[in-house]
Amino acid sequence: MIEQNIMPGEAGETLHNADGEAEIDWRKQLTPIVVGIVVVAVFFFYVNPQLQSLHQTRYTTAQTQPPTSTTFATVTSTITQTTSSQAATCTTSEAYVNRTELILHVLKLINDDRADFKLSPVALGNNPAAQRHAEDLLEHNCLSHWGSDGMKPYMRYTILGGKNFVEENAAAVFISNNSTTPSTEEIKLMFEDLERKMVYNDSASDWGHRKNILDPSHTHVNIGVAYSNRAVIVVQDFENVLVDWQTFDTKNTKVTLKGRFLTSLQPYLILIYYDPLPMPLTADQLRQPPYNGGYSMGNKLGAVLNRGYQVSIPYIYATKWSQLGADFEISFDFARFVQKEGVYTVVLEVVDDDGNLYLATSYSIFIRSA
């Protein structure tokens, strides 16, 4: 599911120049014989196998109690196998599941939905955070954006090498009275049901999952899948890959960001968020508020700006802020915002030629006392 409460234009502050004026305005026909052949072929090669499959495995589905969070909360289903008399004679080793095939299936579901809304497809990313999180959730038989180590999505993503902006969707099917792991085809059907709910039946989560899947600024998605005879989990970590990063250097509170924009963009401002240091969480904790609902970026502490500009929240000026063509470099020290140990997340907002804001990074820096 996706959770994150800063979407483009929602997290942003309005920049003003030194005179207090707004600097950027960004809101703005076939014969009967042929037909007969086709009908026969479809029946024998597609319909009949499908009917056999449906005859062999039947599930009843029920939506769980909706989560309390109004932003990017989880989607879950509970299924109970009604043909357990046959399945009970099987072992889990007889159920061959192709993980790569499942990941590509989830990617196709996402891009089919995006195509329906005339959006560009997202490419498959290579950050392992989504897969690690799916496996963690399966092990603890729960659904949360927090991991058992207490980390939120952007923290996991950073720890595992991510430098772009990330937003997460997580969804699950919990299974009862089943002694075997569902097959690849059965899991695909579950993922299709979860994807459909996230896009077309997501009001309980304030349509946060749908917004994430259909966000035009997303360019990539990292997909994690995990499954057993107890649960089937899918995690979608969407990325905004807007920069070819050359230098991403962090030393305590000193940060240097240097790279080349992949499209016509320029830096707008940087926001600093705070979270307490993550602490291990039990499965019981992960099933309870606030961990069973939506997540945020933490507390917004302030902004980093180019000299000559100001915002309505606390801010500091960057020691270097330059751009030449598509190349840019920003250096700053956010020590002023640090009052205690914790996780300080750097969010770079960028703007296009039409004044539209996008998020280019959500990089977490862990500061611990000596």
Residue frames relative to the residue before (quaternion, step in Angstrom):
aa qw qx qy qz dx dy dz
M 1.0000 0.0000 0.0000 0.0000 0.00 0.00 0.00
I 0.3753 -0.7242 0.5039 0.2844 3.49 -0.96 0.21
E 0.0507 0.8018 -0.5946 0.0316 3.34 -1.02 0.74
Q 0.3945 0.6657 -0.5504 0.3135 3.35 -0.68 0.90
N 0.2481 -0.8312 0.4791 0.1345 3.48 -0.63 0.95
I 0.6557 0.4357 -0.3924 0.4757 3.56 1.05 0.50
M 0.0338 -0.7792 0.6246 -0.0399 3.51 -0.43 1.28
P 0.6802 -0.4779 0.3236 0.4518 3.60 -1.15 0.40
G 0.7996 0.2355 -0.2070 0.5121 3.53 -0.80 1.03
E 0.6666 0.4776 -0.3100 0.4811 3.57 1.22 -0.28
A 0.7159 0.4262 -0.2510 0.4928 3.55 1.04 -0.76
G 0.5925 0.6613 -0.3403 0.3094 3.53 1.15 -0.55
E 0.2874 -0.6875 0.6366 0.1989 3.45 -1.35 0.45
T 0.4506 -0.6773 0.5050 0.2885 3.57 -1.17 0.48
L 0.3185 -0.7550 0.5481 0.1676 3.52 -0.71 1.11
H 0.0793 -0.7640 0.6380 0.0543 3.50 -1.13 0.72
N 0.4527 -0.6571 0.5116 0.3187 3.52 -1.15 0.52
A 0.7599 -0.4032 0.2515 0.4436 3.53 -1.29 0.06
D 0.6709 0.4798 -0.2995 0.4796 3.59 1.17 -0.47
G 0.5658 -0.6280 0.3710 0.3845 3.58 1.28 0.08
E 0.5163 0.6376 -0.4280 0.3792 3.61 1.23 0.12
A 0.5380 -0.6128 0.4631 0.3471 3.57 -1.07 0.74
E 0.3637 -0.7674 0.4909 0.1947 3.58 -0.71 1.06
I 0.8139 0.1029 -0.0204 0.5714 3.58 0.97 -0.84
D 0.1942 -0.7502 0.6215 0.1148 3.57 -0.96 0.89
W 0.0133 -0.8862 0.4605 -0.0499 3.55 0.10 1.34
R 0.5638 0.6264 -0.3980 0.3625 3.69 1.27 -0.03
K 0.3270 0.7792 -0.5158 0.1409 3.15 0.69 -0.23
Q 0.6007 -0.7467 0.0167 0.2850 43.05 -11.81 -11.94
L 0.3903 -0.7656 0.4454 0.2514 3.18 -0.66 0.77
T 0.5115 -0.6278 0.4897 0.3233 3.67 -1.15 0.76
P 0.6681 -0.5112 0.3447 0.4165 3.59 -1.29 0.39
I 0.6339 0.5371 -0.3480 0.4342 3.61 1.02 -0.77
V 0.6746 0.4925 -0.2989 0.4615 3.55 0.84 -0.96
V 0.6269 0.5392 -0.3347 0.4519 3.53 1.00 -0.84
G 0.6503 0.5275 -0.3160 0.4462 3.56 0.96 -0.88
I 0.6372 0.5232 -0.3224 0.4650 3.57 1.01 -0.87
V 0.6568 0.5186 -0.3109 0.4506 3.57 0.91 -0.91
V 0.6520 0.5218 -0.3184 0.4485 3.57 0.92 -0.92
V 0.6605 0.5035 -0.3099 0.4628 3.59 0.92 -0.91
A 0.6642 0.5138 -0.3069 0.4479 3.55 0.93 -0.93
V 0.6525 0.5190 -0.3183 0.4512 3.55 0.91 -0.89
F 0.6615 0.5194 -0.3229 0.4340 3.56 0.95 -0.88
F 0.7455 0.4292 -0.2461 0.4467 3.59 0.77 -1.01
F 0.7663 0.3852 -0.2097 0.4696 3.56 0.98 -0.75
Y 0.7979 0.2660 -0.1633 0.5157 3.61 1.09 -0.34
V 0.7321 0.4417 -0.2672 0.4446 3.58 0.63 -1.16
N 0.6794 0.5057 -0.3124 0.4302 3.58 0.79 -0.98
P 0.6584 0.4797 -0.3373 0.4718 3.66 0.86 -0.79
Q 0.6427 0.5284 -0.3316 0.4448 3.57 0.97 -0.76
L 0.6416 0.5164 -0.3207 0.4678 3.56 1.03 -0.84
Q 0.6347 0.5237 -0.3331 0.4604 3.57 1.03 -0.79
S 0.6475 0.5247 -0.3138 0.4550 3.55 0.99 -0.88
L 0.6763 0.4861 -0.2946 0.4686 3.55 0.90 -0.86
H 0.6251 0.5381 -0.3416 0.4505 3.56 1.08 -0.65
Q 0.6865 0.5100 -0.2868 0.4316 3.56 1.01 -0.83
T 0.8185 0.1209 -0.0367 0.5605 3.61 0.95 -0.78
R 0.0102 0.7894 -0.6123 0.0426 3.51 -0.70 1.10
Y 0.0766 -0.7936 0.6032 0.0231 3.53 -0.99 0.87
T 0.2171 -0.7140 0.6372 0.1925 3.49 -1.24 0.45
T 0.1834 -0.8072 0.5547 0.0837 3.58 -0.86 0.88
A 0.0139 -0.7812 0.6241 -0.0067 3.50 -1.16 0.65
Q 0.4090 -0.7096 0.5175 0.2476 3.55 -0.85 0.93
T 0.4127 -0.7074 0.5136 0.2557 3.55 -0.92 0.86
Q 0.6979 -0.4254 0.3515 0.4565 3.52 -1.34 0.09
P 0.4496 -0.7057 0.4599 0.2973 3.62 -0.67 0.96
P 0.5374 -0.6355 0.4462 0.3291 3.57 -1.08 0.70
T 0.5770 -0.6282 0.4091 0.3242 3.54 -1.21 0.50
S 0.6085 0.5819 -0.3698 0.3930 3.61 1.07 -0.57
T 0.3535 -0.7427 0.5319 0.2012 3.55 -1.05 0.74
T 0.7335 0.3821 -0.2321 0.5119 3.59 1.22 -0.09
F 0.8595 -0.1180 0.0556 0.4942 3.57 -0.68 1.12
A 0.2441 0.7808 -0.5408 0.1955 3.59 0.78 0.97
T 0.6560 -0.5783 0.3393 0.3467 3.54 -1.24 0.43
V 0.2885 -0.7084 0.6152 0.1910 3.55 -1.29 0.52
T 0.0611 0.8033 -0.5897 0.0562 3.59 -0.75 1.00
S 0.0929 -0.7428 0.6570 0.0897 3.52 -1.32 0.43
T 0.2084 -0.7410 0.6173 0.1627 3.55 -1.20 0.47
I 0.0550 -0.8074 0.5868 0.0273 3.60 -0.75 0.98
T 0.1533 -0.7713 0.6131 0.0747 3.53 -1.12 0.75
Q 0.3594 -0.7414 0.5215 0.2218 3.58 -0.68 1.06
T 0.2380 -0.7980 0.5418 0.1141 3.57 -0.81 1.03
T 0.6840 0.4214 -0.2885 0.5209 3.62 1.27 -0.09
S 0.1495 0.8500 -0.4936 0.1073 3.58 0.98 0.83
S 0.5440 0.6359 -0.4117 0.3608 3.63 1.12 -0.45
Q 0.6870 0.4353 -0.2765 0.5120 3.59 1.05 -0.72
A 0.6869 0.5077 -0.2985 0.4257 3.56 0.87 -0.92
A 0.5983 0.6079 -0.3710 0.3672 3.58 1.03 -0.66
T 0.6466 0.5179 -0.3296 0.4528 3.62 1.14 -0.42
C 0.6150 0.5565 -0.3408 0.4427 3.60 1.27 -0.17
T 0.2993 -0.7132 0.5942 0.2206 3.55 -1.29 0.28
T 0.6459 -0.5428 0.3614 0.3970 3.56 -1.19 0.46
S 0.6114 0.5752 -0.3640 0.4036 3.64 1.06 -0.58
E 0.6203 0.5528 -0.3465 0.4354 3.60 1.19 -0.38
A 0.6498 0.4904 -0.3194 0.4851 3.58 1.23 -0.28
Y 0.1282 -0.8047 0.5781 0.0429 3.59 -0.22 1.28
V 0.0531 -0.8067 0.5885 -0.0102 3.54 -0.70 1.08
N 0.2372 -0.7745 0.5758 0.1112 3.58 -0.78 1.06
R 0.3027 -0.7977 0.4940 0.1676 3.59 -0.17 1.29
T 0.6467 0.5217 -0.3300 0.4479 3.60 0.91 -0.89
E 0.6388 0.5233 -0.3212 0.4637 3.56 0.99 -0.83
L 0.6476 0.5165 -0.3161 0.4625 3.58 1.02 -0.78
I 0.6472 0.5182 -0.3218 0.4571 3.58 0.93 -0.87
L 0.6754 0.4793 -0.2968 0.4754 3.58 0.91 -0.89
H 0.6085 0.5432 -0.3503 0.4603 3.59 1.13 -0.60
V 0.6477 0.4999 -0.3151 0.4810 3.57 0.96 -0.84
L 0.6262 0.5313 -0.3351 0.4618 3.59 0.99 -0.80
K 0.6556 0.5039 -0.3118 0.4681 3.61 0.95 -0.85
L 0.6281 0.5340 -0.3432 0.4501 3.60 0.97 -0.79
I 0.6527 0.5130 -0.3067 0.4655 3.56 0.94 -0.90
N 0.7269 0.4412 -0.2573 0.4590 3.58 0.77 -0.99
D 0.5795 0.5459 -0.3819 0.4694 3.60 1.14 -0.47
D 0.6523 0.4951 -0.3124 0.4814 3.58 0.99 -0.81
R 0.6523 0.5038 -0.3211 0.4665 3.60 0.93 -0.79
A 0.6398 0.5249 -0.3246 0.4579 3.60 1.02 -0.78
D 0.6099 0.5617 -0.3467 0.4385 3.58 1.06 -0.73
F 0.7438 0.3367 -0.1931 0.5442 3.56 1.19 -0.57
K 0.5133 -0.6956 0.3818 0.3270 3.57 1.28 0.58
L 0.4261 0.6723 -0.4816 0.3668 3.56 1.00 0.90
S 0.5709 -0.5906 0.4446 0.3573 3.56 -1.15 0.58
P 0.5195 -0.6389 0.4558 0.3380 3.60 -1.06 0.62
V 0.3627 -0.6819 0.5767 0.2663 3.55 -1.26 0.33
A 0.3997 -0.7017 0.5384 0.2410 3.55 -1.12 0.70
L 0.5444 -0.6048 0.4633 0.3511 3.56 -1.23 0.42
G 0.3124 -0.7686 0.5343 0.1619 3.55 -0.74 1.08
N 0.3986 -0.7327 0.5077 0.2156 3.55 -1.32 0.10
N 0.4352 0.6689 -0.4909 0.3495 3.59 1.17 0.38
P 0.3739 -0.7819 0.4534 0.2079 3.65 -0.70 1.00
A 0.3980 0.7564 -0.4641 0.2324 3.61 1.22 -0.08
A 0.6460 0.5300 -0.3310 0.4384 3.62 0.93 -0.83
Q 0.6718 0.4842 -0.3021 0.4722 3.60 0.93 -0.88
R 0.6379 0.5226 -0.3302 0.4593 3.59 0.95 -0.83
H 0.6761 0.4957 -0.3015 0.4542 3.57 0.94 -0.88
A 0.6243 0.5355 -0.3406 0.4556 3.60 0.99 -0.81
E 0.6683 0.4931 -0.2997 0.4696 3.59 0.95 -0.85
D 0.6281 0.5349 -0.3259 0.4617 3.57 1.05 -0.77
L 0.6647 0.4964 -0.3006 0.4705 3.57 0.93 -0.89
L 0.6390 0.5215 -0.3308 0.4585 3.59 0.98 -0.79
E 0.6453 0.5325 -0.3204 0.4443 3.57 0.94 -0.88
H 0.7573 0.3573 -0.1917 0.5120 3.57 1.02 -0.82
N 0.3563 -0.7794 0.4595 0.2332 3.60 1.34 0.09
C 0.5936 0.5237 -0.3844 0.4749 3.55 0.82 1.05
L 0.3146 -0.7275 0.5762 0.1994 3.55 -1.31 0.06
S 0.2433 0.7543 -0.5676 0.2230 3.54 -0.67 1.13
H 0.4576 -0.6368 0.5296 0.3235 3.55 -1.26 0.30
W 0.6160 0.4956 -0.3449 0.5059 3.54 1.26 -0.28
G 0.3596 -0.7078 0.5591 0.2390 3.56 -1.11 0.62
S 0.6635 -0.4880 0.3676 0.4318 3.56 -1.26 0.14
D 0.6321 0.4969 -0.3326 0.4928 3.60 1.28 -0.22
G 0.5720 -0.6329 0.3576 0.3800 3.58 1.29 0.07
M 0.5483 0.6459 -0.3922 0.3584 3.58 1.23 -0.06
K 0.3997 -0.6756 0.5737 0.2338 3.52 -1.25 0.68
P 0.7367 -0.4538 0.2606 0.4282 3.63 -1.22 0.33
Y 0.7085 0.4612 -0.2891 0.4491 3.60 0.80 -0.92
M 0.5976 0.5435 -0.3638 0.4639 3.58 1.17 -0.46
R 0.6496 0.5032 -0.3114 0.4773 3.61 0.91 -0.95
Y 0.6493 0.5391 -0.3031 0.4426 3.54 0.93 -0.98
T 0.6669 0.4931 -0.2976 0.4729 3.59 0.93 -0.87
I 0.6529 0.5335 -0.3113 0.4383 3.58 0.85 -1.01
L 0.7483 0.3770 -0.1972 0.5089 3.59 1.06 -0.78
G 0.7406 -0.4892 0.2081 0.4110 3.56 1.12 0.75
G 0.4894 0.6800 -0.4367 0.3275 3.61 1.18 0.03
K 0.1063 -0.8099 0.5761 0.0308 3.56 -0.96 0.90
N 0.6162 0.5394 -0.3487 0.4559 3.58 1.25 -0.10
F 0.6194 -0.5167 0.4080 0.4277 3.57 -1.25 -0.23
V 0.0850 -0.8173 0.5698 0.0056 3.59 -0.90 0.93
E 0.0314 -0.7550 0.6549 0.0110 3.55 -1.22 0.71
E 0.2543 -0.8264 0.4958 0.0817 3.57 -0.89 0.94
N 0.1201 -0.6947 0.7025 0.0968 3.48 -1.38 0.70
A 0.0244 0.7738 -0.6329 -0.0087 3.58 -1.05 0.72
A 0.0306 0.7965 -0.6003 0.0650 3.57 -0.94 0.89
A 0.0719 -0.8187 0.5697 -0.0010 3.55 -1.14 0.59
V 0.1943 -0.6966 0.6717 0.1604 3.49 -1.40 0.40
F 0.1578 -0.7822 0.5973 0.0799 3.58 -0.71 1.06
I 0.2272 -0.8166 0.5280 0.0527 3.55 -0.74 1.15
S 0.0709 -0.7799 0.6196 0.0533 3.57 -1.06 0.75
N 0.8291 0.2177 -0.1794 0.4827 3.56 -1.27 0.49
N 0.5725 0.5561 -0.3998 0.4508 3.58 0.95 0.86
S 0.2428 -0.8048 0.5275 0.1229 3.60 -0.62 1.10
T 0.7328 0.3849 -0.2235 0.5146 3.60 1.23 -0.17
T 0.5287 -0.5820 0.5109 0.3475 3.51 -1.32 0.40
P 0.5036 -0.6430 0.4682 0.3373 3.63 -0.87 0.80
S 0.5322 -0.6229 0.4698 0.3287 3.57 -1.18 0.54
T 0.7089 -0.4320 0.3354 0.4453 3.56 -1.31 0.19
E 0.6883 0.4867 -0.2886 0.4539 3.57 0.85 -0.96
E 0.6423 0.5154 -0.3265 0.4639 3.58 1.02 -0.74
I 0.6515 0.5030 -0.3140 0.4733 3.57 0.99 -0.81
K 0.6006 0.5567 -0.3572 0.4493 3.59 1.02 -0.72
L 0.6577 0.5043 -0.3145 0.4628 3.57 0.92 -0.87
M 0.6299 0.5217 -0.3343 0.4683 3.58 1.03 -0.72
F 0.6580 0.5030 -0.3098 0.4669 3.59 0.93 -0.85
E 0.6216 0.5362 -0.3393 0.4594 3.58 1.05 -0.74
D 0.6560 0.5069 -0.3079 0.4668 3.57 0.99 -0.84
L 0.6651 0.4977 -0.3037 0.4666 3.59 0.93 -0.85
E 0.6439 0.5158 -0.3243 0.4628 3.59 0.96 -0.83
R 0.6454 0.5215 -0.3177 0.4589 3.58 0.96 -0.87
K 0.6584 0.5013 -0.3143 0.4652 3.58 0.98 -0.80
M 0.6583 0.5222 -0.3198 0.4379 3.58 0.94 -0.82
V 0.7288 0.4208 -0.2440 0.4819 3.58 1.03 -0.70
Y 0.8341 0.2522 -0.0918 0.4820 3.59 0.86 -0.91
N 0.7729 0.2337 -0.1542 0.5694 3.61 1.23 -0.11
D 0.3659 0.7727 -0.4227 0.3008 3.52 0.87 1.04
S 0.3028 0.7932 -0.4919 0.1926 3.58 1.19 0.32
A 0.6009 0.5755 -0.3652 0.4175 3.61 1.07 -0.63
S 0.7273 0.3550 -0.2143 0.5468 3.57 1.24 -0.45
D 0.5220 -0.6526 0.4017 0.3745 3.55 1.21 0.51
W 0.5835 -0.6245 0.3387 0.3934 3.59 1.17 0.73
G 0.2689 0.8063 -0.4879 0.1987 3.56 1.19 0.55
H 0.6388 0.5164 -0.3346 0.4619 3.61 0.97 -0.80
R 0.6501 0.5238 -0.3069 0.4569 3.55 0.96 -0.92
K 0.6433 0.5239 -0.3244 0.4545 3.56 0.93 -0.88
N 0.6667 0.5087 -0.3059 0.4508 3.55 0.96 -0.81
I 0.6690 0.4949 -0.2961 0.4688 3.58 0.90 -0.92
L 0.7767 0.3360 -0.1635 0.5070 3.56 1.00 -0.83
D 0.3675 0.7266 -0.5044 0.2873 3.60 1.13 0.43
P 0.3780 -0.7617 0.4739 0.2288 3.63 -0.53 1.09
S 0.6313 0.5492 -0.3518 0.4196 3.62 1.13 -0.39
H 0.5599 0.5976 -0.4053 0.4063 3.62 1.19 -0.28
T 0.1753 -0.7990 0.5708 0.0709 3.57 -0.95 0.94
H 0.7933 0.1566 -0.0552 0.5857 3.60 1.15 -0.64
V 0.0892 -0.7621 0.6325 0.1058 3.55 -1.33 0.21
N 0.2329 -0.7312 0.6271 0.1334 3.54 -1.03 0.90
I 0.1419 -0.8284 0.5414 0.0212 3.58 -0.68 1.12
G 0.0722 -0.7817 0.6187 0.0297 3.53 -0.94 0.96
V 0.0273 -0.7897 0.6128 -0.0001 3.58 -0.96 0.87
A 0.0519 0.7731 -0.6300 0.0525 3.55 -1.05 0.83
Y 0.0085 -0.8207 0.5657 -0.0800 3.58 -1.00 0.81
S 0.0613 0.7503 -0.6572 0.0377 3.50 -1.29 0.56
N 0.6731 -0.4549 0.3520 0.4649 3.58 -1.21 -0.30
R 0.6612 0.5011 -0.3052 0.4675 3.60 1.30 -0.05
A 0.8244 -0.0197 0.0732 0.5609 3.60 1.02 -0.73
V 0.1714 -0.7236 0.6555 0.1314 3.50 -1.36 0.40
I 0.0901 -0.8238 0.5594 -0.0202 3.58 -0.63 1.19
V 0.0012 -0.7611 0.6477 0.0355 3.55 -1.16 0.66
V 0.0903 -0.7714 0.6294 0.0254 3.55 -1.03 0.92
Q 0.1069 -0.7805 0.6154 0.0258 3.55 -0.91 1.01
D 0.0464 -0.7868 0.6154 -0.0054 3.58 -0.54 1.19
F 0.1780 -0.8112 0.5532 0.0646 3.55 -0.25 1.31
E 0.1698 -0.7934 0.5806 0.0669 3.56 -1.04 0.85
N 0.2399 -0.6865 0.6573 0.1979 3.50 -1.33 0.48
V 0.0406 -0.7930 0.6078 -0.0045 3.60 -0.24 1.23
L 0.0822 0.8343 -0.5277 0.1371 3.53 0.05 1.38
V 0.7620 0.3176 -0.1464 0.5451 3.56 1.27 -0.38
D 0.2877 -0.6687 0.6528 0.2097 3.52 -1.23 0.68
W 0.2130 -0.8316 0.5014 0.1077 3.58 -0.06 1.31
Q 0.1956 -0.7737 0.5962 0.0882 3.54 -0.93 1.00
T 0.7827 0.0183 0.0032 0.6221 3.56 1.00 -0.83
F 0.0707 0.7531 -0.6504 0.0691 3.53 -0.88 1.00
D 0.1222 0.8470 -0.4924 0.1588 3.50 0.42 1.31
T 0.0175 0.7882 -0.6145 0.0290 3.57 -0.84 0.99
K 0.0267 0.7652 -0.6408 0.0561 3.56 -0.84 1.06
N 0.7894 -0.1702 0.0452 0.5881 3.53 -0.15 1.34
T 0.8117 -0.2106 0.1671 0.5186 3.59 -0.56 -1.09
K 0.5835 0.5746 -0.3768 0.4330 3.60 1.26 -0.01
V 0.0535 -0.8199 0.5681 -0.0468 3.55 -0.75 1.11
T 0.0373 -0.7657 0.6413 0.0318 3.57 -1.06 0.81
L 0.0737 -0.7823 0.6185 -0.0026 3.55 -0.75 1.11
K 0.1068 0.7919 -0.5890 0.1205 3.57 -0.64 1.12
G 0.2885 0.7662 -0.5322 0.2155 3.56 -0.78 0.98
R 0.4313 -0.6611 0.5472 0.2784 3.51 -1.37 -0.16
F 0.4105 -0.7081 0.5201 0.2440 3.56 -0.81 1.01
L 0.4157 -0.7273 0.4996 0.2207 3.57 -1.01 0.88
T 0.7445 0.1608 -0.1423 0.6321 3.56 1.33 -0.23
S 0.6851 -0.4846 0.3378 0.4263 3.56 -1.27 0.06
L 0.2530 0.7549 -0.5497 0.2530 3.54 -0.12 1.38
Q 0.0791 -0.7655 0.6297 0.1057 3.52 -1.34 0.13
P 0.5918 -0.5729 0.4138 0.3876 3.61 -1.11 0.54
Y 0.2407 -0.7697 0.5786 0.1219 3.54 -1.07 0.80
L 0.7044 -0.3311 0.2193 0.5883 3.55 0.77 -1.08
I 0.3373 -0.7054 0.5819 0.2235 3.53 -1.37 0.14
L 0.1791 -0.7740 0.6003 0.0917 3.57 -0.96 0.90
I 0.2135 -0.7605 0.6021 0.1164 3.56 -1.10 0.76
Y 0.0952 -0.7942 0.6001 0.0079 3.58 -0.83 1.09
Y 0.2305 -0.7845 0.5646 0.1121 3.54 -1.20 0.59
D 0.0028 0.7386 -0.6741 -0.0065 3.53 -1.20 0.79
P 0.5281 -0.5772 0.4930 0.3807 3.60 -1.14 0.46
L 0.6243 -0.5148 0.4111 0.4198 3.57 -1.21 0.39
P 0.4919 -0.6804 0.4482 0.3069 3.63 -0.87 0.87
M 0.1560 -0.7652 0.6208 0.0686 3.54 -1.14 0.78
P 0.6045 -0.5760 0.3938 0.3843 3.63 -1.03 0.67
L 0.1610 -0.7815 0.5998 0.0595 3.54 -1.11 0.82
T 0.4000 -0.7008 0.5363 0.2475 3.56 -1.04 0.78
A 0.6704 -0.4766 0.3734 0.4290 3.57 -1.29 0.22
D 0.6362 0.5268 -0.3289 0.4577 3.58 1.00 -0.79
Q 0.6477 0.5048 -0.3223 0.4710 3.60 0.97 -0.77
L 0.6659 0.5185 -0.3072 0.4398 3.58 0.92 -0.88
R 0.6689 0.4922 -0.3011 0.4688 3.58 1.19 -0.45
Q 0.6846 0.4661 -0.2665 0.4930 3.57 1.29 -0.16
P 0.6178 -0.5189 0.4167 0.4189 3.60 -1.25 0.35
P 0.6019 -0.1958 -0.7705 -0.0751 1.51 -2.09 1.35
Y 0.5000 0.7287 -0.3848 0.2665 3.56 1.30 -0.20
N 0.6701 0.4781 -0.3104 0.4754 3.61 1.20 -0.25
G 0.6697 0.4747 -0.2982 0.4870 3.58 1.25 0.30
G 0.7793 -0.3328 0.2572 0.4645 3.51 -1.23 -0.54
Y 0.2913 -0.7524 0.5617 0.1828 3.55 -1.26 0.34
S 0.2598 -0.7356 0.6020 0.1705 3.51 -1.30 0.34
M 0.6171 -0.5393 0.4166 0.3935 3.56 -1.30 0.00
G 0.6225 -0.5130 0.3585 0.4699 3.57 1.22 -0.05
N 0.6955 -0.4382 0.3496 0.4495 3.57 -1.23 -0.47
K 0.3711 -0.7176 0.5459 0.2220 3.54 -0.88 0.98
L 0.2249 -0.8131 0.5279 0.0976 3.58 -0.57 1.16
G 0.7560 -0.2963 0.2422 0.5311 3.56 0.91 -0.84
A 0.4636 -0.6789 0.5134 0.2462 3.52 -1.36 -0.17
V 0.2598 -0.7001 0.6368 0.1920 3.52 -1.37 0.38
L 0.0770 -0.8343 0.5453 -0.0262 3.56 -0.72 1.13
N 0.5205 -0.5390 0.5478 0.3721 3.48 -1.43 0.15
R 0.5794 -0.6036 0.4095 0.3637 3.57 -1.02 0.70
G 0.7318 0.3952 -0.3191 0.4543 3.53 -1.09 0.81
Y 0.7054 0.3986 -0.2606 0.5249 3.57 1.29 -0.05
Q 0.1040 -0.7864 0.6059 0.0606 3.54 -1.28 0.32
V 0.1563 -0.7557 0.6284 0.0983 3.56 -1.30 0.45
S 0.6207 -0.5956 0.3829 0.3367 3.54 -1.30 0.27
I 0.6512 0.4384 -0.3252 0.5273 3.61 1.25 0.15
P 0.6788 -0.4547 0.3358 0.4688 3.63 -1.16 0.22
Y 0.0287 0.8152 -0.5763 0.0500 3.57 -0.96 0.80
I 0.1816 -0.7242 0.6502 0.1405 3.50 -1.39 0.33
Y 0.4357 -0.6731 0.5227 0.2898 3.54 -1.27 0.31
A 0.5063 -0.6321 0.4980 0.3100 3.56 -1.12 0.73
T 0.4699 -0.6523 0.5081 0.3092 3.58 -1.12 0.60
K 0.7775 0.0384 -0.0565 0.6252 3.58 1.23 -0.42
W 0.0869 0.7631 -0.6322 0.1019 3.54 -0.94 0.97
S 0.2411 0.7874 -0.5260 0.2124 3.58 -0.15 1.25
Q 0.0212 -0.7746 0.6319 0.0161 3.54 -1.27 0.51
L 0.0068 -0.7672 0.6410 -0.0232 3.53 -0.99 0.96
G 0.7948 -0.0693 -0.0151 0.6027 3.54 -0.23 1.29
A 0.7948 -0.2281 0.1920 0.5285 3.58 -0.74 -1.05
D 0.6081 0.5734 -0.3474 0.4251 3.60 1.25 -0.25
F 0.0142 0.7997 -0.5993 0.0336 3.56 -0.98 0.85
E 0.0559 -0.7701 0.6332 0.0530 3.52 -1.34 0.37
I 0.0046 -0.7812 0.6230 -0.0405 3.56 -0.93 0.99
S 0.0086 -0.7782 0.6279 -0.0090 3.56 -0.93 0.95
F 0.1351 0.7877 -0.5916 0.1057 3.58 -1.03 0.75
D 0.2603 -0.7174 0.6232 0.1711 3.51 -1.37 0.30
F 0.1655 -0.8299 0.5275 0.0754 3.60 -0.46 1.18
A 0.2030 0.8222 -0.5090 0.1541 3.60 1.20 0.52
R 0.5848 0.6021 -0.3693 0.3989 3.59 1.06 -0.67
F 0.7098 0.4599 -0.2576 0.4673 3.59 1.07 -0.70
V 0.6192 0.5658 -0.3414 0.4241 3.60 1.23 -0.26
Q 0.0114 -0.8096 0.5860 -0.0332 3.56 -0.64 1.15
K 0.7955 0.0265 -0.0013 0.6054 3.59 1.22 -0.41
E 0.6515 -0.5063 0.3763 0.4215 3.54 -1.27 0.28
G 0.3029 0.7397 -0.5558 0.2282 3.55 -1.14 0.63
V 0.5581 -0.5641 0.4800 0.3740 3.53 -1.33 -0.34
Y 0.1021 -0.7896 0.6050 0.0130 3.54 -0.66 1.17
T 0.1346 -0.8290 0.5424 0.0216 3.56 -0.50 1.24
V 0.2682 -0.7697 0.5702 0.1027 3.52 -0.82 1.16
V 0.0479 -0.7948 0.6047 -0.0159 3.57 -0.70 1.14
L 0.1732 -0.7935 0.5791 0.0707 3.58 -0.56 1.19
E 0.1601 -0.7616 0.6233 0.0766 3.54 -0.79 1.10
V 0.0860 -0.7837 0.6147 0.0228 3.55 -0.99 0.91
V 0.2599 -0.7746 0.5646 0.1169 3.55 -1.21 0.49
D 0.3332 -0.7361 0.5475 0.2178 3.59 -1.04 0.72
D 0.7502 -0.4213 0.2708 0.4318 3.56 -1.32 0.03
D 0.6927 0.4523 -0.2730 0.4909 3.58 1.20 -0.42
G 0.5855 -0.6119 0.3613 0.3901 3.58 1.25 0.14
N 0.4665 0.6663 -0.4580 0.3588 3.62 1.21 0.29
L 0.3305 -0.7647 0.5280 0.1653 3.56 -0.90 0.96
Y 0.0427 -0.7672 0.6399 0.0068 3.55 -1.17 0.77
L 0.3798 -0.7113 0.5473 0.2244 3.55 -1.26 0.44
A 0.2072 -0.8435 0.4920 0.0585 3.57 -0.58 1.19
T 0.8101 0.0158 -0.0301 0.5854 3.61 1.15 -0.35
S 0.0537 -0.7407 0.6668 0.0619 3.54 -1.32 0.47
Y 0.1093 0.8491 -0.4963 0.1440 3.52 0.57 1.26
S 0.2315 -0.8074 0.5343 0.0947 3.58 -0.66 1.13
I 0.1434 -0.7688 0.6214 0.0462 3.53 -0.96 1.02
F 0.2429 -0.7904 0.5522 0.1068 3.57 -0.68 1.13
I 0.0513 -0.8056 0.5900 -0.0160 3.56 -0.58 1.17
R 0.0410 -0.7995 0.5985 -0.0306 3.54 -0.70 1.16
S 0.5185 -0.6334 0.4728 0.3260 3.53 -1.09 0.65
A 0.5974 -0.6009 0.3985 0.3510 3.56 -1.11 0.71
